[in-house]
């Protein structure tokens, strides 16, 4: 019988403490990315992931109506979140989705292994289909990586991402419906000249938000094709392109009475740009965001859509367990409702034309 590989053996092999190994394997803070990569690589080489390892709790159940025997138990759940586009555990958005996944897996007694690998070959070196229950993908993941996971037959659910080439279950907030409702609210309080800020090609979520906005505007015959700022290539700083756009619109005396932003980060940068141009929010222009991250509680506080981030993560766990239990069922796209959060960044459109 093969001797069990322990965290202490991995620690001895690398010359670090068992505590470091435990934190690295569980995806907790306190170890550098380079150290975590070394730990993962060594653990894989020693065969740690092909056994029932010490940090993984036994699986209590897959279906609510049955209890699995020990022979049914696999290693753990892989959570794949490539470190791109600010998809990190420290993110106010993605981090809370991970919190939801972690809590639900703990409730089920299932171990979790977080992988932030972007390279397909390195990831496949870690992935042992016989040693894991399934995989939850969080955020954008390269098609090449998803194809390999699909080829290996690993049960998989994607959160806030989908790929037209890969059949899989997916979990999203209902981006279209939420943005449609938010836009209709602005129209209902008198706004007629409303612009969208955000790259509609950035992600499926942004595309759906754009369509929700557009359809609400078309429904009231308010759609104007060229009034929007969608050519945003970066997802880091938007102050300058928004400021340039606003200055141009201001010179043309065509500044909108409201801007609907694809997420809160864009909305906060828009508020900053308008403030630098001495455009009052919400007196001269209203701003909305999307996601309800913690930092939106600035002045003026941001009207937004609350995305139930932990619920997205928890529902992904439920869905992957359903997929394991019923592998032949049709794939599902799960849409979770968001909540409108009305704060101080919007006001009714005043009677005078806002030609600044």
C-alpha positions as semicolon CSV with decimal commas, in nm:
position;residue;x (nm);y (nm);z (nm)
1;X;0,000;0,000;0,000
2;X;0,135;0,344;-0,096
3;X;0,234;0,553;0,201
4;X;0,022;0,864;0,250
5;X;0,182;1,195;0,150
6;X;0,143;1,450;0,429
7;X;0,174;1,826;0,448
8;X;0,474;1,776;0,675
9;X;0,651;1,581;0,401
10;X;0,584;1,862;0,154
11;X;0,713;2,111;0,411
12;X;1,030;1,907;0,466
13;X;1,084;1,879;0,092
14;X;1,066;2,257;0,051
15;X;1,231;2,354;0,378
16;X;0,934;2,551;0,508
17;X;0,688;2,506;0,792
18;X;0,377;2,289;0,778
19;X;0,181;2,607;0,854
20;X;0,298;2,762;0,527
21;X;0,196;2,447;0,337
22;X;-0,150;2,451;0,495
23;X;-0,210;2,817;0,407
24;X;-0,083;2,771;0,052
25;X;-0,298;2,465;-0,019
26;X;-0,613;2,618;0,129
27;X;-0,574;2,942;-0,066
28;X;-0,552;3,160;0,245
29;X;-0,366;3,490;0,270
30;X;-0,018;3,510;0,419
31;X;0,197;3,340;0,156
32;X;0,336;3,490;-0,163
33;X;0,222;3,382;-0,507
34;X;0,567;3,237;-0,579
35;X;0,562;3,029;-0,260
36;X;0,210;2,907;-0,329
37;X;0,315;2,800;-0,680
38;X;0,615;2,608;-0,542
39;X;0,396;2,435;-0,283
40;X;0,136;2,336;-0,543
41;X;0,397;2,205;-0,784
42;X;0,575;2,002;-0,516
43;X;0,250;1,866;-0,373
44;X;0,147;1,753;-0,721
45;X;0,483;1,587;-0,787
46;X;0,467;1,399;-0,456
47;X;0,117;1,271;-0,532
48;X;-0,064;1,472;-0,267
49;X;-0,362;1,551;-0,490
50;X;-0,426;1,192;-0,594
51;X;-0,508;1,083;-0,238
52;X;-0,745;1,184;0,040
53;X;-0,524;1,450;0,198
54;X;-0,521;1,586;0,549
55;X;-0,668;1,928;0,486
56;X;-0,969;1,796;0,295
57;X;-1,280;1,720;0,498
58;X;-1,476;1,407;0,404
59;X;-1,776;1,471;0,183
60;X;-2,098;1,438;0,375
61;X;-2,347;1,437;0,094
62;X;-2,403;1,506;-0,271
63;X;-2,778;1,468;-0,301
64;X;-2,996;1,586;-0,013
65;X;-3,164;1,245;0,003
66;X;-2,853;1,028;0,025
67;X;-2,537;0,988;0,229
68;X;-2,229;0,882;0,038
69;X;-2,019;0,589;0,148
70;X;-1,644;0,628;0,187
71;X;-1,591;0,454;-0,146
72;X;-1,787;0,732;-0,318
73;X;-1,567;1,006;-0,177
74;X;-1,326;1,188;-0,404
75;X;-1,056;1,432;-0,309
76;X;-1,206;1,779;-0,312
77;X;-1,353;2,055;-0,523
78;X;-1,125;2,255;-0,752
79;X;-1,201;2,627;-0,771
80;X;-1,036;2,784;-1,074
81;X;-1,003;3,163;-1,085
82;X;-0,720;3,275;-1,316
83;X;-0,549;3,588;-1,185
84;X;-0,648;3,817;-1,472
85;X;-0,864;4,129;-1,496
86;X;-0,842;4,186;-1,121
87;X;-0,988;3,841;-1,049
88;X;-0,825;3,787;-0,709
89;X;-0,932;3,670;-0,365
90;X;-0,882;4,027;-0,240
91;X;-1,132;4,173;-0,488
92;X;-1,448;4,318;-0,335
93;X;-1,645;4,136;-0,603
94;X;-1,466;3,808;-0,678
95;X;-1,349;3,760;-0,319
96;X;-1,707;3,750;-0,194
97;X;-1,803;3,495;-0,458
98;X;-1,517;3,281;-0,327
99;X;-1,646;3,334;0,027
100;X;-1,983;3,195;-0,082
101;X;-1,818;2,891;-0,240
102;X;-1,603;2,830;0,068
103;X;-1,891;2,854;0,315
104;X;-2,117;2,621;0,118
105;X;-1,840;2,362;0,072
106;X;-1,768;2,376;0,446
107;X;-2,138;2,317;0,514
108;X;-2,121;2,010;0,290
109;X;-1,798;1,888;0,449
110;X;-1,612;1,914;0,119
111;X;-1,252;2,026;0,084
112;X;-1,154;2,303;-0,152
113;X;-0,845;2,373;-0,355
114;X;-0,810;2,718;-0,518
115;X;-0,611;2,742;-0,841
116;X;-0,522;3,079;-0,993
117;X;-0,314;2,931;-1,275
118;X;-0,342;3,090;-1,621
119;X;-0,117;2,849;-1,810
120;X;-0,301;2,547;-1,952
121;X;-0,010;2,304;-1,921
122;X;0,064;2,404;-1,562
123;X;-0,302;2,372;-1,471
124;X;-0,337;2,028;-1,630
125;X;-0,034;1,915;-1,433
126;X;-0,237;1,986;-1,118
127;X;-0,568;1,847;-1,238
128;X;-0,622;1,481;-1,160
129;X;-0,975;1,387;-1,277
130;X;-0,972;1,079;-1,054
131;X;-0,885;1,280;-0,746
132;X;-1,145;1,559;-0,751
133;X;-1,523;1,578;-0,737
134;X;-1,564;1,864;-0,978
135;X;-1,460;2,214;-1,072
136;X;-1,607;2,560;-1,021
137;X;-1,472;2,824;-1,258
138;X;-1,495;3,184;-1,139
139;X;-1,473;3,475;-1,381
140;X;-1,305;3,477;-1,719
141;X;-1,124;3,154;-1,811
142;X;-0,944;3,089;-2,138
143;X;-1,128;2,871;-2,389
144;X;-0,823;2,645;-2,422
145;X;-0,832;2,569;-2,050
146;X;-1,207;2,503;-2,049
147;X;-1,172;2,272;-2,349
148;X;-0,918;2,060;-2,163
149;X;-1,139;2,041;-1,853
150;X;-1,434;1,940;-2,070
151;X;-1,221;1,683;-2,254
152;X;-1,124;1,523;-1,923
153;X;-1,491;1,488;-1,829
154;X;-1,467;1,683;-1,502
155;X;-1,809;1,808;-1,380
156;X;-1,792;2,185;-1,411
157;X;-1,994;2,497;-1,331
158;X;-1,894;2,849;-1,437
159;X;-1,973;3,161;-1,233
160;X;-2,016;3,494;-1,416
161;X;-1,871;3,349;-1,735
162;X;-1,975;3,134;-2,026
163;X;-1,807;3,009;-2,340
164;X;-2,003;2,932;-2,658
165;X;-1,767;2,644;-2,736
166;X;-1,800;2,472;-2,398
167;X;-2,129;2,312;-2,285
168;X;-2,159;2,369;-1,911
169;X;-2,382;2,489;-1,630
170;X;-2,346;2,860;-1,554
171;X;-2,449;3,095;-1,272
172;X;-2,506;3,468;-1,326
173;X;-2,691;3,753;-1,166
174;X;-2,977;3,854;-1,396
175;X;-2,774;4,134;-1,555
176;X;-3,022;4,216;-1,830
177;X;-3,327;4,244;-1,606
178;X;-3,148;4,447;-1,338
179;X;-3,011;4,702;-1,584
180;X;-3,344;4,722;-1,764
181;X;-3,521;4,801;-1,436
182;X;-3,258;5,052;-1,328
183;X;-3,281;5,237;-1,661
184;X;-3,662;5,241;-1,645
185;X;-3,636;5,395;-1,298
186;X;-3,425;5,680;-1,436
187;X;-3,674;5,729;-1,719
188;X;-3,954;5,726;-1,463
189;X;-3,801;6,018;-1,270
190;X;-3,779;6,231;-1,581
191;X;-3,450;6,145;-1,751
192;X;-3,461;6,129;-2,130
193;X;-3,097;6,187;-2,227
194;X;-2,915;5,891;-2,070
195;X;-2,576;5,753;-2,174
196;X;-2,409;5,419;-2,106
197;X;-2,043;5,399;-1,997
198;X;-1,866;5,063;-2,022
199;X;-1,721;4,823;-2,278
200;X;-2,011;4,606;-2,389
201;X;-1,763;4,350;-2,529
202;X;-1,567;4,314;-2,205
203;X;-1,768;4,021;-2,069
204;X;-2,101;3,843;-2,101
205;X;-2,226;4,033;-1,795
206;X;-2,138;4,371;-1,945
207;X;-2,300;4,272;-2,274
208;X;-2,623;4,175;-2,098
209;X;-2,621;4,499;-1,896
210;X;-2,573;4,699;-2,215
211;X;-2,868;4,520;-2,378
212;X;-3,089;4,577;-2,074
213;X;-3,010;4,949;-2,089
214;X;-3,057;4,968;-2,465
215;X;-3,390;4,787;-2,470
216;X;-3,532;5,007;-2,194
217;X;-3,431;5,316;-2,393
218;X;-3,575;5,175;-2,716
219;X;-3,902;5,090;-2,542
220;X;-3,952;5,460;-2,467
221;X;-3,817;5,570;-2,806
222;X;-3,516;5,735;-2,638
223;X;-3,236;5,535;-2,801
224;X;-2,960;5,739;-2,967
225;X;-2,683;5,523;-3,110
226;X;-2,382;5,752;-3,070
227;X;-2,440;5,894;-2,722
228;X;-2,242;5,630;-2,532
229;X;-1,885;5,563;-2,416
230;X;-1,823;5,196;-2,490
231;X;-1,466;5,213;-2,623
232;X;-1,299;5,146;-2,288
233;X;-1,012;4,903;-2,343
234;X;-0,864;4,895;-1,993
235;X;-1,037;4,788;-1,674
236;X;-0,805;4,977;-1,439
237;X;-0,852;5,354;-1,465
238;X;-1,135;5,525;-1,648
239;X;-1,099;5,881;-1,521
240;X;-0,921;6,020;-1,825
241;X;-1,135;5,869;-2,106
242;X;-1,453;5,960;-1,917
243;X;-1,324;6,310;-1,854
244;X;-1,236;6,357;-2,223
245;X;-1,579;6,226;-2,326
246;X;-1,757;6,457;-2,081
247;X;-1,553;6,761;-2,191
248;X;-1,642;6,692;-2,554
249;X;-2,012;6,654;-2,472
250;X;-2,001;6,967;-2,259
251;X;-1,852;7,172;-2,543
252;X;-2,124;7,042;-2,773
253;X;-2,383;7,134;-2,509
254;X;-2,507;6,774;-2,516
255;X;-2,412;6,640;-2,175
256;X;-2,665;6,374;-2,066
257;X;-2,877;6,416;-1,756
258;X;-2,776;6,067;-1,638
259;X;-2,508;5,805;-1,703
260;X;-2,559;5,434;-1,648
261;X;-2,225;5,264;-1,580
262;X;-2,147;4,897;-1,639
263;X;-2,013;4,854;-1,285
264;X;-1,936;5,046;-0,967
265;X;-1,567;5,100;-1,044
266;X;-1,655;5,278;-1,368
267;X;-1,925;5,480;-1,189
268;X;-1,683;5,597;-0,920
269;X;-1,430;5,703;-1,183
270;X;-1,709;5,887;-1,365
271;X;-1,804;6,070;-1,045
272;X;-1,439;6,169;-0,997
273;X;-1,410;6,292;-1,356
274;X;-1,729;6,498;-1,328
275;X;-1,612;6,648;-1,000
276;X;-1,287;6,762;-1,165
277;X;-1,494;6,926;-1,439
278;X;-1,713;7,094;-1,174
279;X;-2,019;6,904;-1,290
280;X;-2,240;6,848;-0,988
281;X;-2,363;6,497;-0,903
282;X;-2,661;6,457;-0,887
283;X;-2,756;6,823;-0,942
284;X;-2,639;6,834;-1,303
285;X;-2,591;6,468;-1,383
286;X;-2,705;6,144;-1,217
287;X;-2,481;5,835;-1,197
288;X;-2,559;5,468;-1,141
289;X;-2,331;5,168;-1,096
290;X;-2,369;4,792;-1,070
291;X;-2,239;4,530;-0,819
292;X;-2,268;4,718;-0,485
293;X;-1,906;4,680;-0,379
294;X;-1,818;4,826;-0,038
295;X;-1,628;5,126;-0,171
296;X;-1,941;5,273;-0,332
297;X;-2,032;5,423;0,005
298;X;-1,857;5,750;-0,076
299;X;-2,005;6,098;-0,123
300;X;-2,246;6,110;-0,290
301;X;-2,334;5,750;-0,215
302;X;-2,383;5,550;-0,534
303;X;-2,712;5,417;-0,665
304;X;-2,637;5,065;-0,784
305;X;-2,754;4,706;-0,818
306;X;-2,669;4,473;-0,534
307;X;-2,527;4,151;-0,675
308;X;-2,567;3,872;-0,414
309;X;-2,207;3,763;-0,458
310;X;-2,193;3,498;-0,187
311;X;-2,518;3,353;-0,319
312;X;-2,361;3,319;-0,665
313;X;-2,080;3,116;-0,511
314;X;-2,309;2,902;-0,297
315;X;-2,543;2,830;-0,588
316;X;-2,245;2,722;-0,800
317;X;-2,159;2,462;-0,536
318;X;-2,518;2,337;-0,530
319;X;-2,522;2,314;-0,908
320;X;-2,195;2,125;-0,945
321;X;-2,315;1,873;-0,685
322;X;-2,639;1,834;-0,881
323;X;-2,434;1,781;-1,197
324;X;-2,229;1,510;-1,025
325;X;-2,547;1,339;-0,905
326;X;-2,733;1,374;-1,235
327;X;-2,470;1,392;-1,513
328;X;-2,716;1,335;-1,799
329;X;-2,951;1,623;-1,718
330;X;-2,960;1,921;-1,959
331;X;-2,723;2,205;-1,879
332;X;-2,869;2,505;-1,700
333;X;-2,804;2,878;-1,699
334;X;-2,904;3,000;-1,354
335;X;-3,001;3,367;-1,321
336;X;-3,017;3,513;-0,970
337;X;-3,210;3,832;-0,904
338;X;-3,028;4,148;-0,801
339;X;-3,166;4,427;-0,583
340;X;-3,192;4,795;-0,673
341;X;-3,012;5,013;-0,418
342;X;-3,124;5,376;-0,452
343;X;-2,881;5,624;-0,297
344;X;-2,775;5,987;-0,337
345;X;-2,606;5,981;-0,679
346;X;-2,933;6,019;-0,871
347;X;-3,206;6,278;-0,876
348;X;-3,500;6,369;-1,092
349;X;-3,426;6,549;-1,417
350;X;-3,509;6,915;-1,357
351;X;-3,731;7,103;-1,595
352;X;-3,460;7,315;-1,752
353;X;-3,244;7,161;-2,023
354;X;-2,908;7,064;-1,883
355;X;-2,700;7,225;-2,153
356;X;-2,378;7,304;-1,969
